[in-house]
Amino acid sequence: MLHWAATFFVIAIIAAIFGFGGIASSAAGIAKVLFFVFLVLFVISLLLGRKPAAS
């Protein structure tokens, strides 16, 4: 399975070299946005989930 993942990664790099760099750049931008949204939601869930139990 790892071999196939590496093969498709190399194919993606070759496709980017042959002119699909704009699409790769857009995908990287979207991934960056999603990563920061994940971080914000993760921090919020940590802060709201750490309430001490009422006695």
Phi, psi and omega in degrees: 000320179295326178298316180293322178298317178294322179297314179293329176296317178295320178297321179294320178295317179296320178296322178294322179295324183274018170118002178260031182293327179296319179293320179295321179294319178296318179296322178294322178296317178296320179297322179297315179298314180297324179296317180290326174297318176300315180299317179297314180295325178295315180294319178297318180291327176294316182291320182279336182273355184260029179286135177289150181289137179283135181262000000 
